[in-house]
Amino acid sequence: MQLVFSDAQYWEDFLPLTFTRPVAAMRCGILTFSERWQKILENSEISYFTEMYLQDKFKSPEEKESLFLVPNFLPTETVIQQIKDLKLGEALVYEDELIAAKINMKNFSLNQIEKMTDIKEDLIFFKRPKDLFTYNHHAIDFDFDLITKGRTSQELSSTNGFLGDRKDLFIEEGAEIEFSTLNTKTGKIYIGKNAEVMEGCHLRGPITLGEDSKFNLGAKIYGATTIGPHCKVGGEVNNIIIFGYTSKGHEGFVGNSVIGEWCNFGADTNSSNLKNNYSHVKLWNYRTKAFEDTGLQFAGLIMGDHSKTAINTQLNTGTVIGVASNIFKPGFPPNLVENFSWGGLKDDERFRLDKVYEVAERAMARRKIPLTDEDKAILKHIFDTY
């Protein structure tokens, strides 16, 4: 059965994170939404119903019988069984939104649906970027149980200090942890394959460190924090998500934030996550083209792919940075930094597209990943359209 991940309702609300990916390709917890559903449903045949300019990179659905899914929620055991039991023409609805349907993608139309069933349980749903870090502890718990069930963790080296229950710590093969402290009293800790926790780090769960990623010397990591694959993280972080392939290797604080791929933080970059007057933080919403009250007292940074900060950059509470922006001018940048900003201030010139490709190719080559023609086409579309 083909899994078709739909962006129909939520793609625009997750910008700038979704400028370069479908909703299902975002990371929260240990896994991306698509990876999570593949494991839940034991199915590796996936496709995406997303923006046209993303379809060359993210496979379009084949015209056949499929399970159509809105991916950005955590299901209960009951809902998982309801999804598995769907028959052709049947669908599940949650809070008046269709979230799962068994349909034929040939001549695709939701008019094929003959029976809709309301889900009565409360679900954890991710509808805005702020929800990713706000509910990340739930996602880490969900993924930890999903990934580690029936498996045995590698042993923790005796050089480390440990607090909590060992069943809440899982270390994958090839991971290295020495002369650090790990505390699972506040949440689970998952260390991915070939990851490294360097000496002097302090980890207070829930935390996940992705495959081939590193916590640099003396890092202070508060949960709920997710670091995706191939990242370097140092300094102090609190309740952040990094999708992957990003470096925040030096001192400086980032909290209550979501950061995309291929970003880089200059040394001593600091991002505020609390306003001086303790009022609610507002974040830019690309759909409404306005700053939206998050209802949160703590909210830091939302950063799109390929963006970078210079040394000693200071970011205000509730800053949103677009794709391929370079922030290096003195002073606080505005709370919305446009895509391809060259400098970071309002009305700065744009980063030339040929230079964007050049920098991306160099950064990605360090991880032995090419910048493909599909990647370039996505960046060009964003450059020309947004």
C-alpha positions in Angstrom: 0.0 0.0 0.0 1.3 3.4 -1.0 1.5 6.0 1.7 0.6 9.5 0.4 1.6 12.3 2.8 -0.6 15.3 2.3 0.4 19.0 2.7 -3.1 20.3 1.8 -4.0 21.9 5.2 -0.7 22.8 6.9 2.2 23.5 4.5 1.9 27.3 4.5 1.5 27.5 8.3 5.0 25.8 8.7 6.9 28.3 6.6 9.8 29.0 6.4 10.6 25.4 7.4 8.5 24.0 4.6 9.8 26.3 1.8 12.3 23.4 1.1 10.3 20.3 2.1 6.9 18.8 2.6 5.4 18.8 6.1 6.1 15.0 6.4 9.9 15.6 6.0 10.1 17.8 9.1 11.7 16.3 12.2 10.2 16.2 15.7 11.1 13.7 18.4 13.7 11.3 17.0 12.2 10.8 13.5 10.7 12.8 10.7 6.9 12.5 10.4 7.3 10.3 7.3 9.9 8.0 9.1 7.5 7.7 12.0 4.6 6.6 9.9 6.7 4.2 7.9 7.7 2.4 11.2 4.1 2.5 12.6 2.6 1.1 9.5 5.6 -1.1 8.5 5.5 0.4 5.0 8.4 1.9 3.0 6.5 2.9 -0.1 5.9 6.6 0.3 5.0 9.6 -1.8 4.1 13.3 -1.2 1.1 15.4 -2.2 2.8 18.8 -1.9 3.6 22.0 -3.7 4.4 21.5 -7.4 7.9 23.0 -7.2 8.8 20.4 -4.5 7.5 17.3 -6.5 10.7 16.8 -8.5 12.6 16.1 -5.3 9.8 14.5 -3.3 8.1 11.7 -5.2 4.6 12.3 -6.5 1.9 9.7 -5.8 1.4 6.9 -8.3 -2.2 6.4 -9.6 -3.2 3.5 -7.5 -5.0 2.5 -4.3 -3.3 4.4 -1.4 -3.5 5.4 2.2 -3.8 9.2 2.2 -2.4 10.7 5.4 -2.0 14.0 7.1 1.3 13.2 8.8 1.7 15.8 11.6 0.2 14.2 14.6 1.0 11.5 17.1 -1.5 8.6 16.9 -2.8 6.5 19.8 -3.0 2.7 19.6 -6.7 2.9 18.9 -6.2 5.4 16.0 -3.4 3.3 14.5 -5.7 0.4 14.4 -8.5 2.5 12.9 -6.1 3.6 10.1 -5.1 0.0 9.5 -8.7 -1.1 9.3 -9.8 1.5 6.7 -11.4 0.2 3.6 -11.5 1.8 0.2 -13.7 4.9 0.3 -13.4 5.3 4.1 -11.8 8.1 6.0 -11.0 9.4 9.5 -11.8 12.9 10.6 -10.4 14.8 13.6 -11.8 18.2 14.6 -13.5 18.5 11.3 -10.3 17.9 9.3 -9.7 14.8 7.2 -6.5 13.1 8.5 -6.6 9.6 6.9 -8.4 8.0 3.9 -8.2 4.9 1.8 -8.6 6.1 -1.8 -7.5 5.5 -5.3 -5.0 8.2 -6.5 -6.1 7.7 -10.1 -8.5 10.6 -10.9 -7.8 11.8 -7.3 -10.8 13.3 -5.6 -12.0 13.3 -2.0 -15.5 12.7 -3.5 -14.4 9.1 -3.5 -15.0 9.0 0.2 -18.3 7.4 1.1 -17.9 7.0 4.9 -16.2 9.3 7.4 -15.6 8.4 11.1 -14.9 11.0 13.7 -11.9 10.4 16.0 -13.1 10.9 19.6 -9.7 10.8 21.4 -7.5 13.8 22.0 -4.5 13.8 19.7 -1.2 15.7 19.9 -1.3 17.7 16.6 1.4 19.9 15.3 -0.1 22.9 13.4 2.6 25.6 13.7 6.4 25.7 14.1 6.0 26.5 17.8 4.2 23.2 18.3 7.3 21.3 17.2 9.3 22.4 20.2 6.3 22.7 22.6 5.2 19.1 22.2 8.7 17.7 21.4 8.8 15.8 24.7 5.8 13.8 23.7 7.3 13.0 20.3 10.6 11.9 21.9 8.7 9.5 24.2 6.6 8.1 21.3 9.7 7.6 19.1 11.9 6.2 21.8 9.3 3.4 22.5 8.8 2.8 18.8 12.5 2.5 18.0 13.8 0.7 21.0 11.1 -1.8 21.8 12.6 -5.3 22.0 16.2 -4.0 21.5 19.2 -3.7 23.8 21.1 -0.5 24.3 24.9 -0.4 24.2 26.5 0.0 27.6 27.3 3.4 29.0 31.0 3.9 29.7 31.9 3.9 33.4 33.7 7.3 32.9 30.2 9.0 32.9 27.9 10.1 35.6 24.3 8.9 35.4 21.0 9.8 37.1 17.7 8.1 36.5 16.5 4.8 35.2 18.8 3.0 32.7 15.7 1.8 30.7 15.2 5.5 29.7 18.7 5.6 28.1 19.4 4.1 24.7 22.7 4.2 23.0 23.0 2.9 19.4 25.9 1.0 18.0 29.1 3.0 17.4 28.1 5.9 19.6 30.8 7.3 22.0 30.1 9.0 25.4 32.9 9.7 27.8 33.4 11.8 31.0 29.9 13.4 30.8 26.7 13.4 32.9 23.4 12.1 31.7 20.1 12.6 33.6 17.0 10.7 32.6 14.9 11.7 35.6 13.3 14.4 33.5 13.0 12.5 30.3 14.4 9.8 28.0 17.8 10.1 26.2 18.5 8.6 22.8 22.0 8.6 21.3 22.1 7.7 17.6 24.4 5.5 15.6 28.0 6.7 15.5 27.1 9.9 17.5 29.5 11.4 20.0 29.1 13.1 23.3 32.5 14.7 24.0 34.0 15.1 27.4 32.4 17.5 29.9 28.9 17.5 28.5 25.8 17.7 30.6 22.6 16.2 29.2 19.2 16.5 31.0 16.5 14.6 29.1 14.4 14.3 27.1 17.1 14.5 24.5 17.9 12.8 21.2 21.2 13.1 19.3 21.0 11.9 15.7 23.2 9.6 13.7 26.8 10.9 13.2 26.1 14.1 15.3 28.2 15.5 18.1 27.8 17.4 21.3 31.0 19.4 21.5 33.2 19.7 24.6 31.3 21.0 27.6 27.9 21.4 26.0 24.9 22.0 28.3 21.8 20.4 26.8 18.4 20.8 28.4 15.4 18.9 27.1 13.2 18.6 25.3 15.8 18.8 22.6 16.1 17.0 19.3 19.3 17.1 17.2 19.0 15.5 13.8 21.7 13.6 11.9 25.2 15.1 11.0 25.1 18.1 13.4 27.5 19.7 15.7 26.2 21.4 18.8 28.0 23.2 21.6 27.3 25.9 24.2 23.9 25.9 25.8 20.6 24.9 24.3 17.2 24.4 25.8 14.1 22.8 24.1 15.3 23.1 20.5 14.9 21.0 17.3 17.5 20.9 14.6 16.4 19.0 11.5 19.9 17.9 10.5 23.2 18.9 8.8 23.5 22.1 10.9 26.4 23.4 13.1 26.0 25.3 16.3 29.4 24.3 17.5 30.4 27.2 19.7 29.4 29.0 22.9 26.1 30.9 22.8 22.5 30.1 23.8 19.5 29.0 21.7 16.2 28.0 23.3 12.6 27.1 22.3 13.5 27.1 18.6 13.3 25.1 15.4 16.2 25.2 12.9 16.3 23.7 9.5 19.2 22.0 7.6 22.5 23.3 6.4 22.5 26.2 8.8 25.5 27.6 10.6 25.8 29.6 13.8 28.8 31.8 14.3 30.6 31.7 17.6 28.7 33.4 20.5 25.4 33.7 18.6 22.7 34.1 21.1 18.9 33.9 20.6 16.6 35.3 23.3 13.6 33.1 24.2 12.0 35.4 26.8 10.9 39.0 26.5 12.0 41.5 29.2 8.4 42.1 30.1 7.5 38.4 30.3 4.6 38.9 27.8 3.6 36.3 25.2 5.9 36.0 22.2 4.6 36.7 18.6 6.0 34.8 15.6 5.5 35.7 11.9 2.9 33.7 10.0 3.5 33.6 6.3 -0.1 32.6 5.6 -1.7 35.6 7.3 1.3 37.9 6.7 1.2 39.1 10.3 2.9 38.4 13.6 0.8 35.9 15.5 0.5 35.6 19.3 1.9 32.2 20.2 0.4 32.1 23.6 3.8 31.2 24.9 6.1 33.0 27.2 9.1 31.2 25.9 9.7 31.2 22.1 13.1 31.8 20.4 14.0 31.3 16.8 12.5 29.7 13.7 15.2 29.4 10.9 14.9 28.1 7.4 17.5 26.0 5.5 20.9 27.3 4.4 20.8 30.4 6.7 23.8 31.6 8.7 24.8 34.0 11.4 28.1 35.7 12.0 30.1 35.7 15.2 28.5 37.6 18.1 25.1 37.7 16.4 22.2 38.7 18.8 18.7 37.6 17.9 15.5 39.0 19.5 12.8 36.9 21.1 10.5 35.4 18.4 12.8 35.9 15.4 11.9 34.2 12.1 14.7 33.8 9.5 13.9 32.7 6.0 15.9 30.5 3.6 19.5 31.2 2.7 19.8 34.3 4.7 23.1 35.7 5.9 23.1 37.7 9.1 26.3 39.7 9.8 25.5 43.4 10.2 25.8 45.0 13.7 22.7 45.4 15.8 19.7 43.2 16.3 18.1 42.1 13.0 14.3 42.5 12.8 12.0 39.8 14.0 11.4 38.7 10.3 14.5 38.3 8.2 13.6 37.8 4.6 14.7 34.8 2.4 18.1 35.4 0.8 18.8 38.5 3.0 22.5 39.6 2.6 23.1 41.3 5.9 20.0 40.6 7.9 18.5 44.1 8.2 15.3 45.2 6.5 15.7 46.2 2.9 19.2 44.8 2.7 20.3 43.6 -0.8 19.6 39.9 -1.7 22.1 37.2 -1.6 22.8 36.4 -5.3 21.4 33.1 -6.4 24.7 31.9 -8.0 26.4 32.6 -4.7 23.7 30.7 -2.8 24.4 27.6 -5.0 28.2 28.1 -4.5 28.0 28.2 -0.7 25.5 25.4 -0.5 27.7 23.2 -2.7 30.7 23.8 -0.4 28.7 23.2 2.8 27.1 20.0 1.5 30.3 18.7 0.1 31.7 18.6 3.7 29.0 15.9 4.4 29.7 14.3 1.0 26.2 15.2 -0.2 25.7 16.9 -3.6 23.6 19.9 -4.3 21.3 18.4 -7.0 19.5 20.1 -9.9 16.3 19.5 -7.9 17.8 21.4 -4.9 18.8 24.3 -7.2 15.3 24.4 -8.8 13.7 24.6 -5.3 16.0 27.4 -4.2 15.4 29.3 -7.5 11.6 29.0 -7.1 11.8 30.4 -3.6 14.1 33.2 -4.8 11.8 34.1 -7.7 8.5 33.7 -5.9 8.9 34.7 -2.2 
